[in-house]
Amino acid sequence: MTSIMTDIEIARRARAQPIQEVGSKLGIPSEHVLPFGHEKAKVSGQFIDSLQGRTDGKLILITAISPTPGGEGKTTTTIGLGDAMNRIGRRTAICLREPSLGPCFGMKGGATGGGYSQVVPMDDINLHFTGDLHAITAAHNLLSAMVDNSVFWGNKAGIDVRRVVWRRVMDMNDRALRQINCSLGGISNGFPRESGFDITAASEVMAILCLARDLKDLEQRLGDIIVAYRRDRTPVYCRDLKADGAMAVVLRQAMQPNLVQTLENNPAFIHGGPFANIAHGCNSVVATKTALKLADYVVTEAGFGADLGAEKFFNIKCRKAGLKPDAAVIVATVRALKMNGGASRDDLSVEDVGAVERGCANLGRHIENVNQFGVPTVVAINHFDGDSDGEIAAIQAYAKAQRSEAVLCRHWSQGSAGAEALAHHVVDMLEQDEARFTPLYSDDLPLFEKMQTIARRVYRADDIVANKSIRNRLRNWTNAGYGNLPVCIAKTQYSFSSDPRLRGTPIGHTVPVREVRLAAGAGFVVAICGEIMTMPGLPRVPSAEAMGLDDDGLVDGLDWTQA
């Protein structure tokens, strides 16, 4: 069966169950399913606390090859595999990130899966959902306001206005706000200074919410945020401004994981939304750990390709949360491999086995990278109409040569039935291959050497380069006690290099570090590389142009995407 309806039309025809019934499939009592309407809810912190001591289920990561306009379908595959695992009788929960309004109105369109592998309610999830991203935005900007307010009313914290490092955020792509001058207009408006905006997905508050264990840990981490430095270069923390308590109040409800359902009425947690190209790219630790206590299997995703999302999932999230993933699925498509093999976007519908074979080198590098972490791996070929038997056979032959397996999946058009073969393969792999997970570097490796390790072993770069001031900053942070933190490299998602034009498997390149930021509350150091921006801009033709309300007042065009 091939869908002729749009994603949003399919979603609206879903026969959704009351959210309490979905929660009951995981043993969540109805009084702990806190509804936001009939089809979405939060799970109470009291119930989550009661799960301590339960045995964890198996954790399966969905990652992908390097993304292209041809499309990969990582979220769709996560949902399809989760549905298929339930279909074959395995109690499975899905964990996803929350969509950001910026990409939805930019070039990505909706982010809730596609075809017959979706989570619903699709339009609610993609737009305002339960308000988590708005709460994160508000908490972040509350701290921004309190920084400037402290300076205005006598500056008791001793902030050097030239060294304020805490920017503002909003959940929208707006390049005009990347660099701003604030507090203009005279004495009553404060002390003028340069600042800027990041997108909410890049906020340290977002990272903190996604890595915090509970409300107490959340408030502690918020207090650890460094907002500025004094003239003597000593840090000013969020707690010095007494903002951490109020921020925790704003985020109290947002800390509770969101529960929704797939088109096949299987449970899915959607919570937290950091991007993987500019942040750590994983859903919340609370949601993942809750799901592991409630289900025998948990299928989760990490953003973009395995060089970004999976690397950060392993090196940051799993390290910080004590998680031990049991298997990984690398999503690939014929179309994306063609583009990595040199085919143009206009030629993707034309059979080209040679381009697929050349593009498979990109797949091979991602397989090698995931294997470095000691996690068993399988390839999922996300089927598109027009894929030829010869192109699919080329991928399967290549995967076999890499001592892996490539399983053809048709979940987009067939739902769980289309991913049943993948589900059986994953279960067999979990039963036969024991994961020996280990992060790529040790905590005590110097910060710059951690960056070098990722650049050389994951990106296959000759080196990573940074000027003297950046190296001095890293050295100062190490001396201040932050040298044991993991690193989060912000770079383009389109290439292993820092140049988005270099598809495939580039070698011999260098990765330039333009800026470093200490996320002391989240617990990692961010290295911003190349031309990557922490506040994206809208494309020439944004998805927003195709959106509107139909005659019945329903959202139209939300599933439009430039791919």
C-alpha positions as CSV (number, residue, x, y, z in Angstrom):
1,M,0.0,0.0,0.0
2,T,1.4,3.4,-0.9
3,S,0.0,6.5,0.7
4,I,-1.5,9.2,-1.6
5,M,-2.5,11.3,1.4
6,T,-0.3,13.9,3.0
7,D,1.2,13.3,6.4
8,I,-1.2,15.7,8.1
9,E,-4.2,14.0,6.4
10,I,-3.1,10.6,7.6
11,A,-2.6,12.0,11.1
12,R,-6.1,13.4,11.2
13,R,-7.6,10.1,10.3
14,A,-5.9,8.4,13.2
15,R,-8.1,6.7,15.7
16,A,-6.4,8.0,18.8
17,Q,-7.0,6.4,22.1
18,P,-7.6,8.5,25.3
19,I,-4.1,9.2,26.6
20,Q,-4.9,7.4,29.9
21,E,-5.3,4.2,28.0
22,V,-2.0,4.7,26.3
23,G,-0.3,5.2,29.6
24,S,-1.9,2.1,31.0
25,K,0.0,0.0,28.4
26,L,3.1,1.0,30.3
27,G,1.5,0.5,33.7
28,I,1.1,4.2,34.4
29,P,-1.9,4.8,36.7
30,S,-4.4,7.2,35.3
31,E,-4.0,9.6,38.3
32,H,-0.3,10.1,37.2
33,V,-1.2,10.8,33.6
34,L,-1.7,14.5,33.7
35,P,-3.8,15.3,30.5
36,F,-3.3,18.3,28.2
37,G,-6.6,17.6,26.3
38,H,-7.5,14.0,25.3
39,E,-4.4,12.9,23.3
40,K,-1.3,14.3,25.2
41,A,-0.2,14.4,28.8
42,K,2.6,14.7,31.2
43,V,3.7,11.9,33.5
44,S,3.9,13.0,37.2
45,G,7.2,13.4,38.9
46,Q,5.8,11.4,41.9
47,F,5.2,8.4,39.7
48,I,8.6,8.7,38.1
49,D,10.2,8.8,41.6
50,S,8.4,5.5,42.5
51,L,10.2,3.7,39.7
52,Q,13.6,3.6,41.3
53,G,14.9,0.1,41.7
54,R,13.2,-1.4,38.7
55,T,15.3,-3.2,36.1
56,D,16.0,-1.3,32.9
57,G,14.9,-2.5,29.5
58,K,17.1,-2.5,26.4
59,L,18.1,0.8,24.8
60,I,18.1,1.1,21.0
61,L,19.5,4.2,19.3
62,I,18.4,5.3,15.9
63,T,20.9,7.4,14.0
64,A,21.7,8.0,10.3
65,I,24.1,8.7,7.5
66,S,25.0,12.3,6.7
67,P,21.8,14.2,5.9
68,T,21.0,15.5,2.4
69,P,18.0,17.1,0.7
70,G,17.2,13.6,-0.5
71,G,15.9,12.7,2.9
72,E,16.8,10.0,5.5
73,G,13.7,9.6,7.8
74,K,15.3,9.0,11.1
75,T,12.2,10.0,13.2
76,T,10.0,8.0,10.9
77,T,12.2,5.0,11.3
78,T,12.2,5.4,15.1
79,I,8.4,5.3,15.2
80,G,8.2,2.5,12.6
81,L,10.6,0.3,14.6
82,G,8.8,1.1,17.8
83,D,5.5,0.1,16.3
84,A,7.0,-3.0,14.8
85,M,8.5,-4.1,18.1
86,N,5.1,-3.9,19.7
87,R,3.6,-5.7,16.7
88,I,5.8,-8.7,17.3
89,G,4.9,-8.8,21.0
90,R,7.8,-6.8,22.5
91,R,6.7,-4.2,25.0
92,T,8.3,-1.1,23.6
93,A,8.3,2.6,24.2
94,I,9.6,5.4,21.9
95,C,11.6,8.4,23.0
96,L,11.8,11.5,20.7
97,R,12.8,15.1,20.9
98,E,10.2,18.0,20.8
99,P,10.1,19.9,17.5
100,S,11.2,23.5,17.5
101,L,9.1,26.2,15.8
102,G,12.2,27.6,14.0
103,P,12.8,24.6,11.7
104,C,9.0,23.9,11.4
105,F,8.5,27.3,9.8
106,G,12.0,27.3,8.2
107,M,12.9,24.4,5.9
108,K,12.1,21.2,7.8
109,G,8.3,21.4,8.1
110,G,6.8,19.0,10.6
111,A,9.0,16.7,12.7
112,T,6.6,14.0,13.9
113,G,7.5,11.2,11.5
114,G,5.8,10.6,8.1
115,G,3.3,8.4,6.2
116,Y,2.0,5.7,8.4
117,S,4.8,6.0,11.0
118,Q,3.8,9.1,12.9
119,V,3.2,10.4,16.4
120,V,-0.1,12.3,17.1
121,P,-1.6,14.8,17.5
122,M,0.8,15.9,14.8
123,D,-0.1,19.6,14.6
124,D,-0.2,20.1,18.4
125,I,3.3,18.5,18.8
126,N,4.8,20.5,16.0
127,L,3.4,23.9,17.2
128,H,3.1,24.6,21.0
129,F,2.6,21.0,22.4
130,T,2.6,21.3,26.2
131,G,4.5,24.6,26.3
132,D,7.9,23.1,27.3
133,L,10.0,25.2,24.8
134,H,8.1,28.3,25.8
135,A,9.0,27.6,29.4
136,I,12.6,27.1,28.5
137,T,12.6,30.3,26.6
138,A,11.0,32.2,29.5
139,A,13.4,30.8,32.1
140,H,16.4,31.6,29.9
141,N,15.3,35.2,29.3
142,L,14.3,35.7,32.9
143,L,18.0,35.1,33.7
144,S,19.0,37.5,30.9
145,A,16.7,40.2,32.4
146,M,18.1,39.6,35.9
147,V,21.7,40.0,34.6
148,D,20.9,43.5,33.2
149,N,18.7,44.4,36.2
150,S,21.6,43.6,38.6
151,V,23.9,45.9,36.7
152,F,21.2,48.6,36.6
153,W,20.6,48.6,40.4
154,G,24.2,49.0,41.6
155,N,25.8,45.9,40.2
156,K,26.4,44.2,43.6
157,A,27.6,41.1,41.8
158,G,30.4,43.1,40.2
159,I,29.6,42.1,36.6
160,D,31.9,43.5,34.0
161,V,29.4,44.5,31.3
162,R,32.1,43.8,28.6
163,R,32.2,40.2,29.8
164,V,28.6,39.2,29.9
165,V,28.4,35.8,28.2
166,W,24.7,35.0,28.8
167,R,22.7,35.8,25.6
168,R,19.0,35.7,25.0
169,V,17.0,33.1,23.1
170,M,13.8,32.7,21.1
171,D,12.2,29.6,19.4
172,M,12.4,30.9,15.9
173,N,14.9,31.3,13.1
174,D,15.9,35.0,13.0
175,R,19.3,35.9,11.6
176,A,18.7,39.6,12.3
177,L,19.0,38.9,16.1
178,R,22.4,37.0,16.0
179,Q,24.2,40.2,17.1
180,I,22.5,43.1,18.8
181,N,23.1,46.2,20.8
182,C,20.8,46.3,23.9
183,S,19.9,48.7,26.6
184,L,19.9,51.7,24.2
185,G,17.8,54.8,24.8
186,G,19.3,56.5,27.8
187,I,20.0,56.1,31.5
188,S,16.6,54.6,32.3
189,N,17.2,51.6,30.1
190,G,20.5,50.5,31.6
191,F,24.0,50.3,30.3
192,P,24.4,49.7,26.6
193,R,26.3,46.6,25.5
194,E,26.6,44.1,22.7
195,S,24.7,40.9,22.9
196,G,22.7,38.5,20.7
197,F,20.1,35.8,20.5
198,D,20.5,32.0,20.1
199,I,17.6,29.7,19.2
200,T,16.0,28.0,22.2
201,A,17.2,24.6,21.1
202,A,20.8,25.9,21.7
203,S,20.0,27.3,25.1
204,E,22.0,25.9,28.0
205,V,18.7,25.8,29.9
206,M,17.5,23.3,27.2
207,A,20.5,21.2,27.8
208,I,20.1,21.4,31.5
209,L,16.5,20.3,31.4
210,C,17.5,17.4,29.1
211,L,20.3,16.2,31.4
212,A,18.9,16.9,34.9
213,R,17.9,13.9,36.9
214,D,15.1,15.6,38.9
215,L,13.9,19.0,40.1
216,K,16.7,19.2,42.8
217,D,19.3,18.5,40.2
218,L,17.7,20.9,37.8
219,E,17.9,23.8,40.3
220,Q,21.5,22.9,41.2
221,R,22.5,23.0,37.5
222,L,20.7,26.2,36.9
223,G,22.6,27.8,39.7
224,D,25.9,26.6,38.2
225,I,25.3,28.6,35.0
226,I,28.0,31.2,34.4
227,V,26.4,34.4,33.2
228,A,29.4,36.8,33.2
229,Y,32.8,37.6,34.5
230,R,34.1,40.3,36.8
231,R,37.0,42.6,36.1
232,D,39.3,40.1,37.9
233,R,38.0,37.4,35.5
234,T,36.2,35.5,38.3
235,P,32.8,34.0,37.2
236,V,29.4,35.3,38.1
237,Y,27.0,32.5,38.5
238,C,23.2,32.4,38.1
239,R,22.9,31.7,41.9
240,D,24.8,34.9,42.6
241,L,21.8,36.8,41.1
242,K,19.4,34.6,43.0
243,A,17.7,33.6,39.7
244,D,18.0,29.8,40.0
245,G,14.9,29.3,42.2
246,A,12.6,31.4,40.0
247,M,13.9,29.6,36.9
248,A,13.2,26.2,38.5
249,V,9.7,27.4,39.3
250,V,9.1,28.3,35.6
251,L,10.5,24.9,34.5
252,R,8.8,22.8,37.2
253,Q,6.0,21.4,34.9
254,A,8.3,21.3,31.9
255,M,10.5,18.8,33.7
256,Q,7.8,16.2,33.5
257,P,8.0,14.0,30.3
258,N,5.3,14.3,27.7
259,L,3.3,11.2,26.7
260,V,1.6,10.8,23.3
261,Q,0.9,7.9,20.9
262,T,1.8,6.6,17.5
263,L,-0.8,6.1,14.8
264,E,-1.0,2.5,16.0
265,N,-1.6,3.7,19.6
266,N,1.7,2.7,21.0
267,P,3.3,5.0,23.7
268,A,5.8,7.6,22.9
269,F,7.6,10.1,25.2
270,I,8.5,13.4,23.5
271,H,10.5,15.6,25.8
272,G,13.3,18.1,25.3
273,G,14.6,19.4,21.9
274,P,18.3,20.3,21.6
275,F,19.6,20.3,18.0
276,A,22.6,18.0,17.3
277,N,24.4,20.4,15.0
278,I,24.6,23.2,17.6
279,A,23.8,21.3,20.9
280,H,23.8,17.7,22.2
281,G,20.9,16.5,20.1
282,C,19.1,14.0,22.5
283,N,15.8,13.9,24.3
284,S,15.7,14.2,28.0
285,V,17.4,11.8,30.4
286,V,14.2,11.8,32.6
287,A,12.1,10.6,29.6
288,T,14.6,7.9,28.6
289,K,15.1,6.6,32.1
290,T,11.4,6.6,32.7
291,A,10.8,4.6,29.5
292,L,13.5,2.1,30.4
293,K,11.8,1.4,33.7
294,L,8.4,0.9,32.1
295,A,9.2,-1.0,28.8
296,D,11.3,-4.0,27.8
297,Y,12.7,-2.1,24.9
298,V,13.1,1.6,24.3
299,V,13.7,3.1,20.8
300,T,15.2,6.6,20.8
301,E,16.9,8.8,18.3
302,A,19.8,11.3,18.2
303,G,19.8,14.2,15.7
304,F,21.3,14.3,12.2
305,G,24.1,11.9,11.3
306,A,26.0,9.5,13.6
307,D,29.0,11.9,13.5
308,L,26.9,14.4,15.4
309,G,23.9,13.0,17.2
310,A,25.2,9.5,18.0
311,E,28.6,10.8,19.0
312,K,27.0,13.2,21.5
313,F,24.4,10.6,22.6
314,F,27.3,8.3,23.5
315,N,29.9,10.8,24.8
316,I,27.6,13.2,26.6
317,K,24.2,11.8,27.4
318,C,25.1,8.2,28.1
319,R,28.2,9.3,30.1
320,K,26.3,11.8,32.2
321,A,23.3,9.6,32.8
322,G,25.0,6.3,33.2
323,L,23.2,4.8,30.3
324,K,24.5,1.7,28.4
325,P,22.9,1.5,24.9
326,D,22.4,-2.1,23.6
327,A,22.1,-1.6,19.9
328,A,22.1,1.1,17.1
329,V,20.3,1.4,13.9
330,I,21.8,3.5,11.1
331,V,19.1,4.8,8.7
332,A,20.1,5.2,5.1
333,T,18.1,5.9,1.9
334,V,18.9,5.2,-1.7
335,R,18.3,8.9,-2.5
336,A,20.7,10.2,0.2
337,L,23.4,7.8,-0.8
338,K,23.1,8.9,-4.4
339,M,23.7,12.5,-3.3
340,N,26.7,11.4,-1.2
341,G,27.9,9.6,-4.3
342,G,27.8,12.7,-6.4
343,A,24.3,12.6,-8.0
344,S,22.4,15.9,-8.3
345,R,19.1,16.5,-6.6
346,D,17.4,16.6,-10.0
347,D,18.6,13.1,-10.8
348,L,17.5,11.2,-7.7
349,S,14.5,9.6,-9.4
350,V,16.8,8.1,-12.1
351,E,18.4,4.7,-11.3
352,D,22.1,5.1,-10.7
353,V,23.7,2.0,-9.0
354,G,27.1,3.6,-9.4
355,A,26.2,6.7,-7.4
356,V,24.7,4.5,-4.7
357,E,27.9,2.4,-4.5
358,R,30.1,5.5,-4.3
359,G,27.8,7.0,-1.7
360,C,28.0,3.9,0.4
361,A,31.4,5.0,1.6
362,N,29.5,7.6,3.8
363,L,27.4,4.8,5.3
364,G,30.6,2.7,5.9
365,R,32.2,5.5,7.9
366,H,29.1,5.9,10.1
367,I,29.1,2.1,10.7
368,E,32.8,2.3,11.7
369,N,32.1,5.3,14.0
370,V,29.3,3.6,15.8
371,N,31.3,0.4,16.1
372,Q,34.0,2.3,17.9
373,F,31.7,2.7,20.9
374,G,31.2,-1.1,21.2
375,V,27.5,-1.1,20.2
376,P,26.1,-3.7,17.7
377,T,24.8,-2.1,14.6
378,V,22.3,-2.7,11.8
379,V,21.4,-0.6,8.7
380,A,17.8,0.3,8.0
381,I,17.1,1.1,4.3
382,N,14.2,3.6,4.5
383,H,12.4,2.8,1.3
384,F,11.2,5.5,-1.1
385,D,9.0,5.0,-4.2
386,G,11.3,4.7,-7.2
387,D,14.1,2.9,-5.4
388,S,15.3,0.1,-7.8
389,D,16.1,-3.5,-6.8
390,G,19.7,-3.0,-8.1
391,E,20.2,0.1,-5.9
392,I,18.9,-1.7,-2.8
393,A,21.0,-4.8,-3.5
394,A,24.1,-2.5,-3.8
395,I,23.5,-1.2,-0.2
396,Q,22.9,-4.7,1.2
397,A,26.0,-6.0,-0.4
398,Y,28.1,-3.1,0.9
399,A,26.7,-3.5,4.4
400,K,27.5,-7.2,4.4
401,A,31.1,-6.4,3.4
402,Q,31.2,-4.2,6.4
403,R,30.1,-7.1,8.6
404,S,26.7,-5.5,9.1
405,E,23.3,-6.1,7.7
406,A,21.0,-3.8,5.7
407,V,17.3,-4.4,6.2
408,L,14.7,-3.0,3.7
409,C,12.0,-1.1,5.6
410,R,8.6,0.1,4.2
411,H,7.2,1.6,7.4
412,W,6.4,5.0,5.7
413,S,3.8,3.3,3.5
414,Q,2.9,0.2,5.5
415,G,3.3,1.2,9.2
416,S,4.6,-1.5,11.6
417,A,4.2,-4.3,9.0
418,G,6.8,-2.6,6.9
419,A,9.4,-2.6,9.7
420,E,8.6,-6.1,11.0
421,A,11.8,-7.6,9.5
422,L,13.9,-4.9,11.1
423,A,12.2,-5.5,14.5
424,H,13.0,-9.2,14.3
425,H,16.6,-8.5,13.3
426,V,17.1,-6.0,16.2
427,V,15.7,-8.5,18.7
428,D,17.9,-11.3,17.4
429,M,20.9,-8.9,17.5
430,L,20.2,-8.0,21.1
431,E,19.9,-11.7,22.1
432,Q,23.1,-12.7,20.2
433,D,25.5,-9.7,20.5
434,E,26.3,-8.2,23.9
435,A,27.1,-4.5,23.8
436,R,30.4,-3.4,25.2
437,F,29.7,0.2,25.3
438,T,32.4,2.7,26.1
439,P,32.7,6.4,25.4
440,L,35.4,7.6,22.9
441,Y,37.5,9.4,25.4
442,S,38.1,9.5,29.2
443,D,37.0,12.3,31.5
444,D,40.6,13.2,32.4
445,L,41.7,13.8,28.8
446,P,42.4,17.6,28.3
447,L,39.6,19.5,26.7
448,F,41.4,20.3,23.5
449,E,42.5,16.7,23.1
450,K,38.9,15.6,23.5
451,M,38.1,17.8,20.6
452,Q,41.0,16.4,18.6
453,T,39.9,12.9,19.4
454,I,36.4,13.5,17.9
455,A,37.9,15.4,14.9
456,R,40.4,12.7,14.1
457,R,38.4,9.5,15.0
458,V,34.9,10.6,14.0
459,Y,35.4,13.3,11.3
460,R,38.6,11.8,10.0
461,A,40.2,15.2,10.0
462,D,43.9,15.7,10.1
463,D,43.5,18.0,13.1
464,I,41.3,20.6,14.8
465,V,42.7,24.1,15.0
466,A,42.1,27.0,17.5
467,N,43.8,30.3,18.1
468,K,45.8,31.2,21.2
469,S,42.9,32.9,23.0
470,I,40.7,29.9,22.6
471,R,43.4,27.6,23.9
472,N,44.0,29.9,26.8
473,R,40.3,29.9,27.6
474,L,40.2,26.1,27.7
475,R,43.3,26.2,29.9
476,N,41.7,28.6,32.3
477,W,38.5,26.5,32.5
478,T,40.6,23.4,33.2
479,N,42.4,25.3,36.1
480,A,38.9,26.3,37.4
481,G,37.9,22.7,37.7
482,Y,36.0,22.1,34.4
483,G,38.7,20.1,32.6
484,N,36.8,16.8,33.1
485,L,33.7,17.9,31.2
486,P,32.8,16.3,27.8
487,V,32.9,18.4,24.7
488,C,29.9,19.3,22.4
489,I,31.1,20.2,18.9
490,A,28.8,22.5,17.0
491,K,29.4,22.1,13.2
492,T,27.5,21.6,10.0
493,Q,25.4,18.5,9.8
494,Y,25.9,18.0,6.0
495,S,29.5,16.9,6.0
496,F,32.1,15.1,8.2
497,S,34.1,18.3,7.7
498,S,33.2,21.8,8.7
499,D,32.4,22.6,5.0
500,P,28.8,21.6,4.1
501,R,29.7,21.3,0.4
502,L,32.1,18.3,1.1
503,R,29.7,15.3,1.0
504,G,30.7,11.7,1.0
505,T,33.8,10.8,3.1
506,P,36.2,13.8,3.0
507,I,39.7,13.3,4.5
508,G,42.7,15.6,4.9
509,H,40.7,18.5,6.2
510,T,41.0,20.5,9.4
511,V,38.2,21.6,11.7
512,P,38.5,25.3,12.8
513,V,37.2,26.2,16.2
514,R,35.8,29.7,16.0
515,E,34.5,30.1,19.5
516,V,34.2,28.0,22.7
517,R,31.5,28.4,25.4
518,L,31.5,26.9,28.9
519,A,28.1,25.3,29.7
520,A,28.9,24.8,33.4
521,G,25.3,24.0,34.4
522,A,24.7,21.5,31.6
523,G,28.1,20.0,32.2
524,F,30.0,20.3,28.8
525,V,32.1,22.6,26.8
526,V,30.8,23.8,23.4
527,A,33.2,24.2,20.5
528,I,31.6,26.2,17.6
529,C,33.3,25.3,14.4
530,G,33.4,26.8,10.9
531,E,30.4,28.8,9.8
532,I,27.8,27.1,12.0
533,M,25.3,29.5,13.6
534,T,23.6,29.1,17.0
535,M,20.8,31.2,15.6
536,P,19.7,29.8,12.2
537,G,18.2,32.0,9.5
538,L,15.1,31.2,7.3
539,P,15.7,29.8,3.8
540,R,14.9,31.7,0.6
541,V,11.5,30.0,0.6
542,P,10.5,29.2,4.2
543,S,8.0,26.5,5.0
544,A,5.9,29.2,6.6
545,E,4.9,30.4,3.2
546,A,2.9,27.2,2.6
547,M,1.1,27.2,5.9
548,G,-2.4,28.5,6.8
549,L,-5.8,27.6,8.0
550,D,-8.3,25.8,5.9
551,D,-12.1,26.5,5.7
552,D,-12.6,24.4,8.8
553,G,-10.0,26.3,10.8
554,L,-7.5,23.4,10.7
555,V,-3.8,23.8,10.1
556,D,-2.8,23.3,6.5
557,G,0.7,22.9,5.0
558,L,2.5,21.9,8.3
559,D,3.9,18.8,6.6
560,W,5.5,20.8,3.7
561,T,9.2,20.5,3.5
562,Q,11.9,21.7,1.1
563,A,13.2,18.1,0.8
